[in-house]
């Protein structure tokens, strides 16, 4: 829901973070449950989380205050550390999530467009 809805951009930051924590709970329960086909949840979240983290990064850059941006980043980084501790995803994947949170597409486009001289 967090990554598919077009209205997700209009969700308050607190609600986006709450949905991300729900995803984390699903990952934790999927790792510890002995239920058939539970890996589908993890696979779906594996595919969706890069877009979610990229959107959160864009939200951080558009946040009305630096404190709010830092709060979002802190929670997102904390979840990535938790997932690393649980060994839910490979370390390289989690490093990619952290990088997508910090990546600024506009700044990268400007850096490419500007001459190096």
Protein Blocks (a to p, Z undefined) as FASTA:
>chain_A
ZZmpmklmmpcfklmmmmmmmmmmmmmmmmmpccehklmmmmmmmmmmmmmmmmmmmmmm
mpcbfklmmmmmmmmmmmmmmmmmnomacfklmmmmmmmmmpcfklmmmmmmpcfZZ
